[in-house]
Amino acid sequence: MKRLFVALVLGLLPIRAGAETTEHATLIATVTDHHILPRYAALAETGAALAEASKAHCEAGDPALRTAWGKAFDAWIGVSHLRFGPSETDNRAFSLAFWPDSRGKTPKALRGLLLKGDEAILTPEGFAIQSIAAQGYYAMEYLLYGPEFATLGTSEFRCGLAQAMAGNIASVTAAIHEDWVKGYAETLKTAGAEGNLVYQSEAEGVQELFKALGTGLQITADMRILRPLGSFERPRPDRAEARLSGRSVRHVILSVDALEELSGMLSEGSPSLVMQFGEGFDYVRAASIALDDPVFASVTDSGRRLNIETIKGVLDDLREIAAVELGSYLGVVAGFNALDGD
Amino acid sequence: MVSRREFIAGALAAGAVPTATWAGLGDVRFVTAAQDLGGAYRLFGMNAAGVPVFSVPLPARGHAAAAHPNAAEAVGFARRPGNFAFVVDCTSGAVVHRLHSPEGRHFFGHGAFSIDGNTLFTTENDYEAGEGVIGVWDRSAGYKRIGEFSSGGVGPHQICRLPGSEALVIANGGIETHPDYGRAKLNIPMMEPNLAYLSPEGEALEIMELPWAMHMNSIRHISVRGDGLVAFGMQWQGDRAQAPVLFGVHKMGEEPRLLSPSAEDHAALNAYVGSVTFSADGREVAISSPRGSVVQVIDVDSMRVARSVGMPDVCGIGANADGFVLTSGDGHVAGYVGDTLTPVGEHDIRWDNHMIGV
């Protein structure tokens, strides 16, 4: 009954007989057109909107600036598992998201820029060559929400820096989107075609998408949740992602939304996989909301941290389902040595 | 039916072969870790052709092993971020010592012995500092830890001793990891891999770094030739479509020389080299890519790919008098001599990444 229920709920997806009828090329085209491209389009649009908003609203506390930054950051989380192709050209993804920042390079770099107050870095060219630890959404969070930075340097310089950061995000996200639209989408969709050296077979193209799901689950489980979770003896709430702006749990939910969309496309035609992913992701989403704890502060509460550990456990289960069952369904299970090399 | 492997393992366990040197084990030329289909881990010894001669259980997933220069003793390292290593008496299969990495350190999976075999050097992670460390262990004192020094970089992976010398060469992969975050890579945009030549006391003799354009090319696996030439394989951490060349050779005091591959040969590696092994005569090097399911043999003089062969999930490479022996994650062993790949065996085993020459 349960399976039927899930199948009905997810009835938007056509039910097929099995993986053999899902042509790899069709699958790649579906994911590219309905998952990757719209999400990168949103990334570029929100990036441009952030730059536009910063022109008239550059004060750290300005709600218009914060809102635009939040929307842009949301869009980034929605593509943060798609780490291949245009996002990796010239370290673009790292310049948008220098995270996790295990050595505190971002606040250090930002402090340096603010104390120095060199106007030359406020131009697009000048800012683009600054340390990538000082670029992107995470650096901008310090500027907008970090108490330490609210008074560092002059208010004019802070304003200029916010505009430079926003402008940089706009140009980098536009470049990624443009490369996807103008070339990489075609490269991916023509996986296995004569002369395609990036994807030498259709299976390699599918494997790239399959790997993205695994990458996303790993980032969310190990970085977004395990980092603040730490150990029972030593929880690390200070390591929660985007803690200053209170977005830690929001990022878990946004990434789960994106991963569920991708998993649904990849497992289309397998009701059992669709059901397992659906139930798992639903649980993670509902349990994350139920925490009522936007920054995982309750990792220090011996009673409540169990709830967070359980979310992490379900994500690990989803990783296992993806790696083993989905991999075998798609026929792209990586070899023992190829899987996670050393 | 009792397989040759089981028979010999049984005979060894029963003490039928009393000698404790490699010679006494019957032509063991390679050791390699593996996982059986039940999920249990073992360390295998193989002859020059790649036929298993013995196997002993390992308590956890092994990565590479370090073979003692004389005694039939191998150190199997837990895969990173493992905290322990096992010294296995290959004649009895007994774990004779367990090495525990000190507080704040974990092993990276490779090690090397001094010429006399009395000192073991292990690549380790000082993960709070994010720095590479070489652990020093005294075999005569029951593998007591007697010290450590900087590896000269971050994320040291394979370590070898230069032939006829006590100097060590270390592939510092450059990637910072912390066991709290599993195997997640924490510093890709800032990583700076190198090849570090160190004295056995840890003094830096030379540090070889490639140009910044290649800084995301993690130098991880090495092989050394009799004259001190070091062959190194890399793993590109950026987008694979933009991967630069993945193999080079270097000798102390000289400039590195990089492979000049065709576009097809380069693409076939899929941005990843998993093992590097010099041929017996040192004129060629074989490199493997389990992600590209390919082995390429490189002519060292010309730095061109001389020939290549496909083999699913191939990674381990051993060298023998005829050519190379290859192992794969799906249980195959094959000889690669000239242009010909000849199956040697198919086992219900997943061979792990490396074959270590004894």
Interface residues (C-beta under 8 A of the other chain):
Chain A: F84 G85 S87 E88 T89 N91 F94 S95 F98 P100 S102 R103 K105 I132 A133 T187 L197 V198 Q200 Q218 I219 D222 M223 L226 R227 G230 R236 A334 G335 F336 N337 A338 D340 G341 D342
Chain B: Q35 H63 R79 R80 G109 G130 H157 E176 H178 D180 Y181 G182 R183 A184 L186 N187 I188 P189 M190 R220 Q235 G238 D239 R240 A241 Q242 A263 E264 A267 A268 Y272 G274 P290 R291 S293 P312 D313 V314 C315 S328 G329 D330 R350 W351 D352 N353
